[in-house]
Amino acid sequence: MAHRPKRTFRQRRAHSSDSDGAEEPSSEPGAPEEQAAPGLTEEGPPSGRGRVEVTAGRVRGRGPRGRGRVWASSRRAAGAAPRAEGGSESRVVDLSTDEERETPHSSESKDDQGSSSNNSSSLEEEFSSIVNIPDSAFIQAARRKRELARAQDDYISLDVKHTSTITGMKKNSDEDSESEPDDHEKRIPFTPKPQTLKQRMAEETTPRNEETSEEGQEDENQDIWEQQQMRKAVKITEGPGLDLSYSSELQTVKKFDTSISLPPVNLEIIKKQLNTRLTLLQDTHRSHLREYEKYIQDVKSSKSTIQNLENSSNPALNFKFYKSMKIYVENLIDCLNEKIISIQETESSMHALLLKQAMTFVKRRQDELKHESTYLQQLSRRAETSTNESLAIDEKTQWILEEIESRRSRRRQARALSGNCDHQEGTSSDDELSSADMNDFQKTQGDILQDHKKIFEDVHDDFCNIQHILLKFQQWREKYPDSYYEAFISLWIPKLLNPLIRVQLIDWNPLKFDAIGLKQMPWFTSIEEFMASSMEDSKKEDSSDKKILSTVINKTLIPRLTDFVEFIWDPLSTSQTTSLITHCRVILEELSTCANEVSKGKQDLLKSVVVRMKKAIEDDVFIPLYPKRTVENKTSPHSKFQERQFWSGVKLFHNILLWNGLLPDDTLQELGLGKLLNRYLIIALLNAIPGPDVVKKCDQIAAYLPEKWFQNSAMRTSIPQLENFIQFLLQCAHKLSRSEFRDEVKEIIPILVKIKALNQAESFIEEYHLDHLKSVIKEV
């Protein structure tokens, strides 16, 4: 409900030129004056002291609404005049104002000396002679002319004389808006207009008249304002078509009709609604609690951040530290870039030296095998022809045979001195060098190691010592851990240490039994200490520094090891294979401890091992087959050569199965059993004469088989790849049981039991009634 206004209404002066025009009254006939000026009724009760002057701001609808809005009140009698009269009075005031604005200042001084009546008559006569109100036809013609000019020339000429402002009555709102002058046609006053004599006299007489008539008209104006407010309320509630009157019927209060029946009230419905409302309130309360807890956490986090910032070190010291680290890292990278060429050259020289030595051994073994086999073939042909002529041998073959025999004699003497009498011919590595070749190798190796020491002799320890370098980064991690981890230093440390570790690995040979182990290497211990301090400082389970060691092993050590396997390792050398497997186990176990995922470096290493062993089987295994009458004599060169080659194949068989635990079982069974045992060794055994020597060979082959292949107690038959070996054992047992070496049968049964050929062993025992051997099967 609107507040009751104050009872005093005073005239407001117009200080803007916007009051030149007058507002048009409403087009509805017979409407009261209050409806013609709704803005006035909305602001407060009308003054009721004369006609109403409405601001020109409403007529000038294209201009700003708020600028120059002035409300001026004129005195009227209590009984309001009709709308047409009010409009005419308003027009008279406005037009007189226009006339007075054009009157010079000198005329005003003359008017002051004359009487007010003479001034009024003269002003009216002058106004009637000056003002010319155009009719509607003239306005329409002017509008069409203006539109035509816009359409043709796309502009309106500035050389146009505009008529004065039209303040007449308009028939409708459309014509009013179209006849308004454009913005560029308006005159914008920048100074207050000078007042005429009539205006000054009206201002002096108005306060006196207001004082006399104010008290008499307050009550009536108040009643009129209340009626207007009531009309508004009724129009809003009942619609615009209601005829408002002063009758008491509109003021009566509508009473409640008791005949209308209300819906029945159910307690369950009320309870359900209350529960629903309670649930909504509880949900709202919980959401508010969550928001409150979130705000509390934000406050705590902000306080903690503020505390950390307050306790942080001086920004100048931070900048100094970061700048020093930046300079240090740049210098370290420059140093390594300069030295990397020397490192690669030294590394390549050492690799080439070891590769040359390995190729020398392989080539010598193949040449000796070729010449010795050729010599024995010539002996066989001479024996077949039964000629007593001496065998013609070229000097090179003779020298090679003598060299082979001399090395064998030296190895026999060494074994005799060491007390190793069970050694089999052919199981030696045969990797001896002559004194001249050995001296040449050692001299070249010494020169390379001298060059290796000179690489960093002119470099400070802070740039070539791994422990000093890690200490720099450890200080960074301790002082500023956030920036350390944000910079991903753990990803760059392996790259920075790679050249330095390669320098330390130049003289490392994993094929030698006395080579230094992984955990004894200086760089390994330094990295382990750095990682241990990282776990203590950060206390993060997923600290990125934990992966530094695995990355170094994967990117630096395993490629080095792979090169040795592919180019230098001799699978026929048991010493090299044993040493290599020892280092591989340690390295791969350490790698699996640091990194759970299977690395590509590990896969490449194991793949190179398999490829190298396949190559050895194809190139180095050669077991000749001679007539039985030739090999019956154990002292004949044919028999000795065949024995050496057989035991050489058994040695390779053993070296392959040593990779058990590192290589998959399927791969080992394919290489050892499928490619070597069934293709070479079994054929040689079938060509041999059954006896204690054959049983010994079979026992040695079974001893090299991994025990974990036969750990299943439910196994009654062996693995499929051993089927040929089992059949040979049964065949050999049948032959021995009918020969003078029948006691050797009891040595074959344990072999069958070891390789889980239990069904075949039981059948053989029942067939030959060897009841005393049943206990061997029961023990399994």
Secondary structure, 3 states (H helix, E strand, C coil): CCCCCCCCCCCCCCCCHHHHCCCCCCCCCCCCHHHHCHHHHHHCCCCCCCCEECCCCCCCCCCCCCCCCCCEECCCCCCCCCHHHHHHHHHHHHHHHHHHHHCCHHHHHHHHHCCHHHHHHHHHHHHHHHCCCCCHHHHHHHHHHHHHHHHHHCCCCCCCCCCCCCCCCCCCHHHHHHCCCCHHHCCCCCCCCCCCHHHHHHHHHHHHHHHHHHHHHHHHHHHHHHHHHHHHHHHHHHCCCCCCCCCHHHHCCCCCCCCCCCCCCCHHHHHHHHHHHHHHHHHHHHHHHHHHHHHHHHHHHHHHHHHHHHHCCCHHHHHHHHHHHHHHHHHHHHHHHHHHHHHHHHHHHHHHHHHHHHHHHHHHHHHHHHHHHHHHHHHHHHHHHCCCCCCCCCHHHHHHHHHHHHHHHHHHHHHHHHCCCCCCCCCCCCCCCCHHHHHHHHHHHHHHHHHHHCCCCCCCHHHHCHHHHHHHHHHHHHHCHHHHHHCCHHHHHHHHHHHHHHHHCCCCCCCCCCCCCHHHCHHHHHHHHHHHHHHHHHCCCCCHHHHHHHHHHHHHHHHHHHHHHHHHCCCCCHHHHHHHHHHHHHHHHHHHHHCCCCCHHHHHHHHHHHHHHHHHHHHHCCCCCCCHHHHCCCCCHHHHHHHHHHHHHHHHHHHHHCCECCECHHHHHHHHHHHHHHHHHHHHHHHCCCCHHHHHHHHHHHHHCCHHHHCCCCCCCCCHHHHHHHHHHHHHHHHHHCCCCHHHHHHHHHHHHHCCCHHHHHHHHHHCCCHHHHHHHHCC
